Amino acid sequence: KAAASAADRRGHAPPDPSLAVFAESEGVALSSAADREVKWAWWALNNGNVKTARSLAFRAVARAPFNRAAWLVFMCAVRGH
């Protein structure tokens, strides 16, 4: 909806809704919001943003309690990496 609104303001054709897919750099679609939060948590942790990493990791575990990657990043974020 936001992209269509921006295109309308700029006088462009609206975007194709079939292209609205979140994708990794390799072109593989993210399977869930938890996977996205795991990735962001690792980025935050690797950049020294421990508080942000903890928050993202907690949300990932809450969304997908049986996701091994979520628990791994959660444990690393809790201990500070």
VENUR-V846093 format. One line per field, one symbol per residue. ss: DSSP state (2 for helix, 1 for strand, 0 for the rest). phi: phi as a letter, one per 40 degrees, with the letter a starting at -180 (. if undefined). burial: + if it has 24 or more other ideal C-beta (glycine too) atoms within 12 Angstrom, else -. A space follows every 50 residues. Layout:
ss: ???
phi: ???
burial: ???
This chain:
ss: 02222222220000002220001000001000222222222222220002 2222222222222000022222222222200
phi: .cccccccccgcccccccccbcbcccgccccacccccccccccccccgcc cccccccccccccbcbcccccccccccccgh
burial: ---------------------------------+++++++++-++----- --++-++++++--+--+-++--++-++----
